[in-house]
Amino acid sequence: MTIQGLRGSIVALVTPFHADGSVNFEKLRELVNWQIDSGTDAILALGTTGESSTMTHEEDDAVLQCVVETVNGRVPVIAGAGSNCTETMLEKSRRAQRLGADGLLLITPYYNKANPEGMYRHFATVADAVEIPSILYNVPGRTGCSISVETVERLSVHPNIAGIKEASGDMSYVMKIAHCVSDSFSLWSGNDDIILPVLAAGGSGVISVWANIMPKVCHEIVMDYLSGDRQAALTAALRYLPIANGLFMEVNPIPVKTALNLMGKEVGPFRLPLCEMSEPHQREMERLLREAGLMG
């Protein structure tokens, strides 16, 4: 499958763990099937939400292989393959391609950062070396650096770069890069609270944390907007904004995995340095889930 021209809701999938911290592959397969049955348009494995930063390369490969085999061609599979070391990102990207991923999500070089030319080469090195397309990932709140508008412009015309996940939350930045959108370069909202504004700027959809708990709603919001029923999209987005925002009351993915556990999905614990939510936040999450109709 291809991610070129893809539209809709891409779930940034959690990685379920057993109580001992090992990956729960049976639950992972269950989550993938639930997502696809609920209308999710593509699966992103090994992203921030998937806790890949605490997993070994061998675990990354096993999780991706499980997702690819479970999806079995029904929707595209995107693999988070980023690193602040370009050579490591290239190695991970090649492995993801061999394992059957349809696309890659590539993050900016956190901690060491880069000047504009280094930032360009960081992404172009991978895009030049693999056959599957890449999506850039701009999330300065986590990485401490941003892709400049000029660098986005340069990368947007690369034949093997298919778009950008824009997660700065800065609509001014979104508008500055919106002119880069084309048939071969898509703009994806990386923030669940501004899906509609990004769509209005020419976006193709959302790469979503929220879709882990409400996949059908997230898919329908995007598709309603893109099909012209903007009032339906707005009504749903405003109705569920409290729960979408509540998934970030603590650092992601702590709230969303907590929500899934409260919903009975049993995705298990976290890996340090992530740990359980505070009790007040757990009570608030329960309240938000009840209001959204996700708990009795």
C-alpha positions in Angstrom: 0.0 0.0 0.0 1.0 3.6 -0.3 0.8 6.6 2.0 1.0 9.0 -0.9 -2.4 10.8 -1.1 -3.6 9.2 2.1 -6.3 11.1 4.0 -8.1 10.5 7.3 -7.1 9.5 10.8 -3.9 7.7 11.5 -3.7 6.3 15.0 -0.4 6.7 16.9 -0.8 3.3 18.5 0.1 2.5 22.1 2.3 -0.5 22.8 0.5 -2.8 25.3 2.7 -4.5 28.0 2.3 -7.4 30.3 2.6 -6.8 34.1 6.3 -7.7 33.9 6.9 -5.1 31.2 7.2 -7.4 28.2 5.2 -6.6 25.0 1.7 -8.1 25.0 1.5 -9.2 21.4 -2.0 -10.8 21.7 -3.3 -7.4 23.0 -1.4 -5.6 20.2 -3.2 -7.7 17.6 -6.5 -7.0 19.3 -5.9 -3.3 19.2 -4.9 -3.2 15.6 -8.0 -5.1 14.6 -10.3 -2.9 16.6 -8.7 0.2 15.0 -9.3 -1.1 11.5 -12.8 -2.3 12.2 -13.5 1.2 13.6 -12.5 3.0 10.4 -8.9 4.1 11.2 -7.2 4.9 7.9 -3.6 3.9 8.8 -1.6 2.5 11.8 1.5 4.3 13.1 3.6 1.9 15.2 6.6 2.8 17.3 5.8 6.5 17.7 6.1 8.5 20.9 2.7 7.1 22.0 4.1 3.6 21.4 6.9 4.1 24.0 9.5 3.2 21.5 12.0 5.3 23.3 12.1 2.7 26.0 12.2 -0.3 23.7 15.2 -2.2 22.2 15.7 -2.4 18.5 14.7 -6.1 18.7 11.4 -5.2 20.4 10.8 -2.5 17.8 11.2 -5.0 15.0 9.0 -7.6 16.8 6.2 -5.0 17.3 6.4 -3.7 13.8 6.3 -7.3 12.4 3.3 -8.1 14.5 1.5 -5.0 13.3 2.3 -5.6 9.6 1.2 -9.2 9.8 -2.0 -8.3 11.7 -2.9 -5.5 9.3 -2.3 -7.8 6.4 -2.6 -5.1 3.7 -5.9 -3.7 4.9 -4.6 -0.2 5.7 -1.1 1.4 5.4 1.4 0.8 8.2 3.8 3.6 9.1 6.8 2.9 11.3 8.3 5.4 13.7 12.0 5.2 12.8 13.4 8.4 14.1 16.6 9.1 16.0 18.8 12.1 16.8 21.6 10.1 15.1 21.1 10.1 11.4 22.9 6.8 10.8 20.7 5.1 13.5 17.6 6.6 11.9 18.8 5.2 8.5 19.4 1.8 10.0 16.0 1.7 11.6 14.3 2.9 8.4 15.9 0.1 6.4 14.8 -2.5 8.9 11.3 -1.1 8.8 11.2 -1.3 5.1 12.4 -4.9 5.2 9.7 -5.8 7.7 7.0 -4.5 5.4 6.2 -0.9 6.5 4.5 1.2 3.9 6.0 4.5 5.2 8.2 6.1 7.8 7.8 8.8 10.4 11.1 10.6 11.0 11.7 13.0 13.9 13.9 16.0 14.1 17.4 15.5 15.8 16.5 16.1 19.4 19.2 17.1 22.0 22.1 17.6 19.5 19.7 19.6 17.2 21.2 20.9 13.9 21.6 24.0 11.7 19.3 24.2 8.7 21.6 22.3 6.3 22.2 19.6 8.9 18.4 19.4 9.4 17.9 19.0 5.7 20.5 16.3 5.4 19.1 14.4 8.4 15.9 13.7 6.5 17.2 13.6 3.0 19.8 10.9 3.9 17.0 8.5 4.7 14.7 9.6 1.9 17.5 9.0 -0.6 18.3 5.6 0.7 14.9 3.8 1.1 12.1 3.1 -1.3 9.1 3.7 1.0 8.1 7.3 1.6 8.8 9.3 4.7 6.7 11.8 6.8 8.6 14.5 8.6 7.8 14.9 12.3 8.0 18.4 13.8 7.4 18.4 17.5 9.6 21.1 19.1 7.9 20.8 22.5 9.6 17.3 22.9 12.7 17.8 20.8 13.8 21.3 21.5 14.2 22.1 17.8 11.9 22.8 14.9 12.1 22.4 11.1 12.4 25.9 9.6 9.9 26.9 7.0 12.7 27.1 4.4 13.8 23.5 5.2 10.2 22.3 4.9 10.1 24.0 1.5 13.3 22.2 0.4 12.1 18.8 1.7 8.6 19.1 0.4 9.8 18.6 -3.2 11.8 15.5 -2.4 10.2 12.7 -4.4 10.4 10.3 -1.4 9.0 12.6 1.3 5.3 12.4 1.5 4.4 15.0 4.1 4.8 16.4 7.6 3.3 15.7 10.9 3.1 19.1 12.4 2.8 19.0 16.2 4.0 22.4 17.4 0.4 23.6 18.0 1.5 26.8 16.3 -1.1 27.7 13.7 1.0 30.6 12.4 3.7 28.0 11.5 1.0 25.8 10.0 0.0 28.7 7.7 3.6 29.4 6.8 4.1 25.8 5.5 0.6 25.3 4.0 1.8 26.4 0.6 4.0 23.3 0.5 1.0 21.1 0.3 0.7 19.3 -3.1 -0.5 16.0 -4.6 2.8 14.5 -3.3 3.3 16.3 0.0 0.6 16.2 2.7 0.1 18.2 5.9 -1.0 16.2 9.0 -2.1 17.6 12.3 -0.1 16.2 15.2 -2.4 17.8 17.7 -5.9 16.4 18.3 -7.3 19.8 19.5 -6.6 21.6 16.1 -7.6 19.0 13.6 -10.2 21.3 11.9 -7.9 24.3 11.6 -5.2 22.2 10.0 -7.7 20.7 7.6 -8.8 24.2 6.7 -5.2 25.0 5.8 -5.1 22.1 3.4 -4.3 19.3 5.7 -5.1 15.6 4.9 -6.0 14.5 8.4 -4.5 13.8 11.8 -1.9 11.5 13.3 -3.7 11.0 16.5 -3.3 10.0 20.2 -7.1 10.5 20.7 -7.8 7.8 18.1 -6.5 5.2 20.5 -9.8 5.5 22.5 -12.2 7.0 19.9 -11.1 5.7 16.5 -14.5 5.9 14.8 -15.1 9.5 15.9 -11.6 10.7 14.8 -12.1 9.1 11.4 -15.5 10.6 11.0 -14.5 14.1 12.0 -11.8 14.2 9.2 -14.0 12.6 6.6 -17.0 14.7 7.4 -14.9 17.8 7.0 -13.2 16.7 3.8 -16.6 15.6 2.3 -18.1 19.0 2.9 -20.1 18.3 6.1 -18.2 20.8 8.1 -20.9 21.4 10.7 -21.0 17.7 11.6 -17.2 17.8 12.0 -17.3 20.9 14.1 -20.1 19.6 16.3 -18.2 16.4 17.1 -14.8 18.1 17.5 -16.3 20.6 20.1 -18.3 17.9 21.8 -15.3 15.7 22.5 -12.7 18.4 22.9 -12.5 17.9 26.7 -11.5 14.3 26.4 -9.1 15.0 23.6 -7.4 17.6 25.7 -7.6 15.4 28.8 -5.3 12.9 27.1 -2.5 15.5 27.7 -3.1 16.3 31.3 0.2 14.4 31.9 2.9 13.5 29.5 1.8 11.3 26.6 1.2 8.3 26.6 0.4 8.1 30.3 -3.1 9.5 30.1 -4.1 7.5 27.0 -2.9 4.2 28.3 -4.7 5.0 31.6 -7.9 5.8 29.7 -7.6 2.5 27.7 -7.2 0.6 31.0 -10.1 2.3 32.5 -12.2 1.4 29.4 -11.3 -2.3 30.0 -8.8 -2.6 27.1 -6.1 -3.8 29.5 -3.0 -2.4 27.7 -0.9 -2.7 30.9 1.7 -0.6 32.6 4.4 1.8 31.4 8.1 1.6 31.2 10.2 4.0 33.3 10.6 6.9 33.4 6.9 6.8 32.6 4.7 5.7 35.5 1.1 5.7 36.6 -0.9 9.0 36.8 -1.5 10.8 40.0 -4.7 9.9 41.8 -6.4 13.3 41.1 -5.7 13.0 37.4 -7.0 9.4 37.4 -10.2 10.7 38.9 -10.4 13.5 36.3 -9.8 11.0 33.5 -12.6 8.8 34.8 -15.0 11.8 34.8 -14.0 12.7 31.2 -14.4 9.2 30.0 -17.9 9.0 31.5 -18.9 12.3 29.9 -17.7 11.0 26.6 -19.7 7.8 27.0 -16.7 5.6 27.2 -17.3 4.4 30.8 -20.4 3.3 32.5 
